[in-house]
Amino acid sequence: FFFSSRRRHTRFKCDWSSDVCSSDLNDVDTRYQKIFTKGLEILTDAVDFLASFEGVKVKVFVVTGNHDKATSFYLGESLKAFYRKDKNIEVVNDPHVRKYHKYGVTSYMLTHGDCKDDGLPLTFATEKPDYFASSLYRYIFLGHLHKTSRKVYLTENEVNGVVSRRLSSLSPTDAWHNDNNFVGAKRMANAIIFDKENGQIAEFNHIIKK
């Protein structure tokens, strides 16, 4: 989502010295209610598809963005209510801006990335020392910039380290990005496959050409 109210506003920016607050008006193509309903429909379709495979457990992490903190939280609570009786589907919608998960030899931090990201590996090790110490592979997945990028931070023994990666975005260029020359990034969704014993083993990308 790209805003947190029916007035198409995003988060408030405040100058605490003068006690003055303002908000941003964002580009959207239809009503708030319709966008929220469509977003919920898309995500439930995706979760239902993944859960349709025999023996699969689905875990959904709701990571809020800098433009939709309230709307994403409402979405997460809607998903929790929708799947509340399904023991194979878990929705993680706590208020923390950083979510963590561990699968086999790999651990992950998930966060939007509208912060200074060079300190995130240390944050990872501080907030989840058990995950960090027991993993062979460590990933930080970010968004925010609507383009893909990758950094590798080496650990002291230079074994694998931490991979910090900004994922692509499906969203098209809006007026603000166009006015500020942020154009030309591929509209793309990434599906990254991890093996429990071997870490990342594959990646599939879906590109929208129009």
C-alpha positions as a Markdown table, in Angstrom:
| # | Residue | x | y | z |
|---|---|---|---|---|
| 1 | Phe | 0.0 | 0.0 | 0.0 |
| 2 | Phe | 1.1 | 3.6 | -0.5 |
| 3 | Phe | -0.9 | 5.5 | 2.1 |
| 4 | Ser | -2.4 | 5.0 | 5.6 |
| 5 | Ser | -5.7 | 6.8 | 5.4 |
| 6 | Arg | -8.6 | 7.4 | 3.0 |
| 7 | Arg | -7.2 | 10.9 | 2.5 |
| 8 | Arg | -4.2 | 9.3 | 0.7 |
| 9 | His | -1.8 | 10.6 | 3.4 |
| 10 | Thr | 1.3 | 8.8 | 4.6 |
| 11 | Arg | 3.0 | 9.1 | 7.9 |
| 12 | Phe | 3.4 | 12.5 | 9.7 |
| 13 | Lys | 6.8 | 14.2 | 9.7 |
| 14 | Cys | 7.2 | 16.4 | 12.8 |
| 15 | Asp | 9.6 | 19.2 | 13.8 |
| 16 | Trp | 9.5 | 18.7 | 17.5 |
| 17 | Ser | 11.3 | 22.0 | 18.2 |
| 18 | Ser | 8.4 | 23.9 | 16.8 |
| 19 | Asp | 5.7 | 21.3 | 17.4 |
| 20 | Val | 4.7 | 21.4 | 13.7 |
| 21 | Cys | 3.7 | 18.3 | 11.9 |
| 22 | Ser | 2.9 | 17.6 | 8.2 |
| 23 | Ser | 2.1 | 14.7 | 6.0 |
| 24 | Asp | 2.7 | 13.6 | 2.4 |
| 25 | Leu | -0.1 | 13.2 | -0.2 |
| 26 | Asn | 0.6 | 10.2 | -2.4 |
| 27 | Asp | -0.5 | 9.1 | -5.9 |
| 28 | Val | -3.1 | 6.3 | -6.0 |
| 29 | Asp | -5.6 | 5.3 | -8.7 |
| 30 | Thr | -8.8 | 4.6 | -6.7 |
| 31 | Arg | -10.5 | 4.7 | -3.3 |
| 32 | Tyr | -8.8 | 3.6 | -0.1 |
| 33 | Gln | -11.4 | 1.0 | 0.7 |
| 34 | Lys | -11.2 | -0.5 | -2.8 |
| 35 | Ile | -7.3 | -0.7 | -2.6 |
| 36 | Phe | -7.4 | -2.3 | 0.8 |
| 37 | Thr | -10.0 | -4.9 | -0.3 |
| 38 | Lys | -8.0 | -5.7 | -3.5 |
| 39 | Gly | -4.8 | -6.0 | -1.5 |
| 40 | Leu | -6.4 | -8.4 | 0.9 |
| 41 | Glu | -7.8 | -10.5 | -1.9 |
| 42 | Ile | -4.4 | -10.8 | -3.7 |
| 43 | Leu | -2.7 | -11.9 | -0.5 |
| 44 | Thr | -5.3 | -14.4 | 0.5 |
| 45 | Asp | -5.1 | -15.9 | -3.0 |
| 46 | Ala | -1.3 | -16.2 | -2.6 |
| 47 | Val | -1.5 | -17.8 | 0.8 |
| 48 | Asp | -4.2 | -20.2 | -0.3 |
| 49 | Phe | -2.1 | -21.2 | -3.3 |
| 50 | Leu | 1.0 | -22.0 | -1.1 |
| 51 | Ala | -1.1 | -23.8 | 1.5 |
| 52 | Ser | -2.7 | -26.0 | -1.2 |
| 53 | Phe | 0.5 | -28.1 | -1.4 |
| 54 | Glu | 0.4 | -31.2 | 0.8 |
| 55 | Gly | 2.4 | -30.9 | 4.1 |
| 56 | Val | 3.2 | -27.2 | 3.6 |
| 57 | Lys | 3.1 | -24.8 | 6.5 |
| 58 | Val | 2.8 | -21.1 | 5.6 |
| 59 | Lys | 4.2 | -18.3 | 7.7 |
| 60 | Val | 3.3 | -14.7 | 6.7 |
| 61 | Phe | 5.5 | -11.8 | 8.0 |
| 62 | Val | 3.8 | -8.4 | 7.8 |
| 63 | Val | 6.5 | -5.8 | 7.3 |
| 64 | Thr | 5.2 | -2.3 | 7.3 |
| 65 | Gly | 6.5 | 0.3 | 4.9 |
| 66 | Asn | 7.2 | 4.0 | 5.5 |
| 67 | His | 4.0 | 5.0 | 3.7 |
| 68 | Asp | 1.5 | 2.5 | 5.1 |
| 69 | Lys | 2.3 | 1.7 | 8.7 |
| 70 | Ala | -1.4 | 1.7 | 9.7 |
| 71 | Thr | -2.8 | 0.1 | 6.6 |
| 72 | Ser | -0.3 | -2.8 | 6.7 |
| 73 | Phe | -1.2 | -3.4 | 10.3 |
| 74 | Tyr | -4.9 | -3.6 | 9.5 |
| 75 | Leu | -4.1 | -6.0 | 6.6 |
| 76 | Gly | -2.1 | -8.2 | 9.0 |
| 77 | Glu | -4.9 | -8.4 | 11.5 |
| 78 | Ser | -7.4 | -9.2 | 8.7 |
| 79 | Leu | -5.2 | -12.0 | 7.6 |
| 80 | Lys | -4.8 | -13.3 | 11.2 |
| 81 | Ala | -8.6 | -13.3 | 11.5 |
| 82 | Phe | -9.1 | -15.0 | 8.1 |
| 83 | Tyr | -6.8 | -17.9 | 8.9 |
| 84 | Arg | -7.3 | -18.1 | 12.7 |
| 85 | Lys | -8.6 | -21.7 | 12.5 |
| 86 | Asp | -6.0 | -22.9 | 10.1 |
| 87 | Lys | -3.2 | -24.6 | 12.0 |
| 88 | Asn | -0.9 | -24.7 | 9.0 |
| 89 | Ile | -1.0 | -20.9 | 8.4 |
| 90 | Glu | 0.7 | -18.4 | 10.8 |
| 91 | Val | 0.6 | -14.6 | 10.4 |
| 92 | Val | 3.2 | -12.6 | 12.2 |
| 93 | Asn | 1.9 | -9.0 | 12.7 |
| 94 | Asp | 3.6 | -7.7 | 15.8 |
| 95 | Pro | 4.5 | -4.0 | 15.8 |
| 96 | His | 8.3 | -4.5 | 15.5 |
| 97 | Val | 9.8 | -3.0 | 12.4 |
| 98 | Arg | 12.3 | -5.9 | 12.1 |
| 99 | Lys | 11.0 | -9.5 | 11.8 |
| 100 | Tyr | 13.3 | -12.5 | 12.2 |
| 101 | His | 13.0 | -16.1 | 11.1 |
| 102 | Lys | 15.3 | -19.2 | 11.0 |
| 103 | Tyr | 15.0 | -22.1 | 8.7 |
| 104 | Gly | 17.7 | -24.8 | 9.0 |
| 105 | Val | 21.1 | -23.3 | 8.6 |
| 106 | Thr | 19.8 | -19.9 | 7.4 |
| 107 | Ser | 18.4 | -17.0 | 9.4 |
| 108 | Tyr | 16.7 | -13.9 | 8.1 |
| 109 | Met | 15.9 | -10.3 | 9.1 |
| 110 | Leu | 13.0 | -8.7 | 7.3 |
| 111 | Thr | 12.6 | -4.9 | 7.4 |
| 112 | His | 11.4 | -2.2 | 5.1 |
| 113 | Gly | 14.7 | -0.5 | 4.9 |
| 114 | Asp | 13.9 | 3.2 | 5.2 |
| 115 | Cys | 16.7 | 3.6 | 7.6 |
| 116 | Lys | 20.5 | 3.7 | 7.5 |
| 117 | Asp | 21.2 | 0.1 | 6.6 |
| 118 | Asp | 25.0 | -0.3 | 7.3 |
| 119 | Gly | 24.3 | -1.0 | 11.0 |
| 120 | Leu | 21.7 | -3.7 | 10.4 |
| 121 | Pro | 24.1 | -6.7 | 10.6 |
| 122 | Leu | 25.1 | -5.6 | 14.1 |
| 123 | Thr | 21.4 | -5.0 | 15.0 |
| 124 | Phe | 20.7 | -8.6 | 13.7 |
| 125 | Ala | 23.4 | -10.0 | 16.0 |
| 126 | Thr | 22.2 | -7.9 | 19.0 |
| 127 | Glu | 18.5 | -8.7 | 18.7 |
| 128 | Lys | 18.8 | -12.3 | 17.7 |
| 129 | Pro | 22.2 | -13.6 | 18.9 |
| 130 | Asp | 20.9 | -17.2 | 19.0 |
| 131 | Tyr | 19.8 | -17.1 | 15.3 |
| 132 | Phe | 23.0 | -15.3 | 14.3 |
| 133 | Ala | 25.4 | -17.6 | 16.1 |
| 134 | Ser | 23.7 | -20.9 | 15.0 |
| 135 | Ser | 23.4 | -20.0 | 11.3 |
| 136 | Leu | 25.8 | -20.7 | 8.4 |
| 137 | Tyr | 23.9 | -18.2 | 6.2 |
| 138 | Arg | 22.4 | -14.8 | 7.3 |
| 139 | Tyr | 20.3 | -12.6 | 5.1 |
| 140 | Ile | 18.8 | -9.1 | 5.6 |
| 141 | Phe | 15.9 | -8.5 | 3.1 |
| 142 | Leu | 14.9 | -4.9 | 2.5 |
| 143 | Gly | 12.6 | -2.9 | 0.2 |
| 144 | His | 12.0 | 0.8 | 0.1 |
| 145 | Leu | 14.1 | 1.9 | -2.9 |
| 146 | His | 12.0 | 0.1 | -5.5 |
| 147 | Lys | 15.2 | -1.4 | -7.0 |
| 148 | Thr | 17.4 | -4.4 | -6.4 |
| 149 | Ser | 20.9 | -4.1 | -4.8 |
| 150 | Arg | 23.1 | -6.4 | -2.7 |
| 151 | Lys | 25.8 | -6.0 | 0.0 |
| 152 | Val | 27.9 | -8.7 | 1.6 |
| 153 | Tyr | 29.3 | -8.1 | 5.2 |
| 154 | Leu | 32.1 | -10.5 | 6.1 |
| 155 | Thr | 32.2 | -11.9 | 9.6 |
| 156 | Glu | 35.5 | -12.1 | 11.6 |
| 157 | Asn | 36.3 | -15.6 | 10.2 |
| 158 | Glu | 35.2 | -14.6 | 6.7 |
| 159 | Val | 32.8 | -17.5 | 6.3 |
| 160 | Asn | 29.8 | -16.3 | 4.3 |
| 161 | Gly | 29.0 | -13.3 | 6.5 |
| 162 | Val | 25.7 | -11.4 | 6.1 |
| 163 | Val | 24.0 | -10.7 | 2.8 |
| 164 | Ser | 21.9 | -7.5 | 2.8 |
| 165 | Arg | 19.7 | -7.4 | -0.2 |
| 166 | Arg | 17.1 | -4.9 | -1.4 |
| 167 | Leu | 14.3 | -6.6 | -3.2 |
| 168 | Ser | 12.6 | -5.3 | -6.3 |
| 169 | Ser | 9.2 | -3.7 | -6.4 |
| 170 | Leu | 6.1 | -4.4 | -8.6 |
| 171 | Ser | 4.9 | -0.8 | -8.3 |
| 172 | Pro | 5.1 | 1.5 | -11.3 |
| 173 | Thr | 6.7 | 5.0 | -11.3 |
| 174 | Asp | 4.6 | 7.6 | -9.6 |
| 175 | Ala | 4.7 | 11.4 | -9.9 |
| 176 | Trp | 7.2 | 11.9 | -7.1 |
| 177 | His | 9.7 | 9.3 | -8.3 |
| 178 | Asn | 9.3 | 10.6 | -11.9 |
| 179 | Asp | 9.9 | 14.2 | -10.8 |
| 180 | Asn | 13.0 | 13.2 | -8.9 |
| 181 | Asn | 14.5 | 11.1 | -11.8 |
| 182 | Phe | 13.9 | 7.7 | -10.0 |
| 183 | Val | 12.9 | 6.0 | -13.2 |
| 184 | Gly | 13.8 | 2.9 | -15.2 |
| 185 | Ala | 13.9 | 0.2 | -12.5 |
| 186 | Lys | 12.5 | -3.1 | -13.5 |
| 187 | Arg | 9.1 | -3.9 | -12.0 |
| 188 | Met | 9.8 | -7.4 | -10.6 |
| 189 | Ala | 8.8 | -9.9 | -7.9 |
| 190 | Asn | 11.5 | -12.2 | -6.5 |
| 191 | Ala | 10.9 | -15.8 | -5.2 |
| 192 | Ile | 13.9 | -17.1 | -3.4 |
| 193 | Ile | 14.2 | -20.8 | -2.6 |
| 194 | Phe | 16.1 | -22.0 | 0.5 |
| 195 | Asp | 17.0 | -25.5 | 1.4 |
| 196 | Lys | 17.1 | -26.5 | 5.1 |
| 197 | Glu | 20.6 | -27.9 | 4.9 |
| 198 | Asn | 22.2 | -25.9 | 2.0 |
| 199 | Gly | 20.8 | -22.4 | 2.2 |
| 200 | Gln | 19.8 | -20.6 | -1.0 |
| 201 | Ile | 19.5 | -23.0 | -3.9 |
| 202 | Ala | 17.4 | -21.1 | -6.5 |
| 203 | Glu | 15.7 | -17.8 | -7.4 |
| 204 | Phe | 12.9 | -17.0 | -9.7 |
| 205 | Asn | 12.0 | -13.5 | -10.9 |
| 206 | His | 8.7 | -12.4 | -12.5 |
| 207 | Ile | 9.1 | -9.2 | -14.5 |
| 208 | Ile | 6.2 | -6.9 | -15.5 |
| 209 | Lys | 7.1 | -5.4 | -18.9 |
| 210 | Lys | 4.3 | -2.7 | -19.0 |
